[in-house]
Amino acid sequence: MKYKWIAIAVLLFSGAPGARAQKDQGYQSLRFVSSYTCFPDTGRAKGFLDGDSIFRPVSGHYDDSSVLMIVPPRLKRDRRIDLVFWFHGWHNNIDTALQFYGLARQFAASGRNAILVLPEAGRNVADSYGGKMNQKGEFGRLVGDVMEELKKYGIVVGDAVPGRIVLAGHSGGYGVIADILANGQTPVDEVFLFDALYGRLPIFMNWVRQDKRHHFIHWFTNHGGGTDEVSDTMMQQLESEHLDYLLTGEGILNPALIKNNRILFIHSSREHNVIINDPELIPVS
């Protein structure tokens, strides 16, 4: 399962927490609260002095357990349903990420038979901490909650089970993704990072080694404060272990390169914050 991300006008989305479903712009959105999201968590129980050197209290930053799901039009109600989890980076929340990057419209327009899931992480903070996602089994329980919610609304059949699972994210979202991979109890098939490889390299390398079917893509810039250097380090490690990868430029990217390269690094000349919502080309597979 590969995804195309396309340039679309910004989605205006707002809503208060609490279970609800609505149809908008051709797709359906569903919001609910899960006990198995990143927060609240004991690691931030007293607040946190974040990367901006601003003390962030728990209230409003580390106490939101919302999950937002995007159901594309004409979703096939197969017994196995693929799930794409998106984790936002610093200074964002699930609503601002959805709005600024146009994620819902892009995902719906891709035509892929999958559900886009945005669990809340640290809200509006400079913090890559993954909260409860560093606990064994927590992500699996979140997946279970997602499936139950989809069944409750009749979006999937009653005996549906998770199919392929994709973890994707921008910038500081890498921390949550690394925590999920480190626990390893719930199989993850693909990882898509958008200017987000800032560290935790042993975890990503271990996941790449585990299974030759694992698909890893890092789309990086020279403006992310280190993702280009960490990408270079990862490529050197891959070479030392004789693991094939491809480094290509965004301007020459094509569907075959995405489909046929298990480990792919894509360099972009664009800025860190527009690498998702303003692509110069459309990768399709």
Helices and strands as residue ranges (DSSP letters): E 20-24, E 27-33, G 42-44, E 48-49, E 55-56, E 66-71, E 80-87, H 94-101, H 103-110, E 114-119, G 131-134, H 138-152, E 161-170, G 171-173, H 174-183, E 190-194, H 201-210, E 215-220, H 227-240, E 246-249, G 250-252, H 255-260, E 263-267, G 272-274
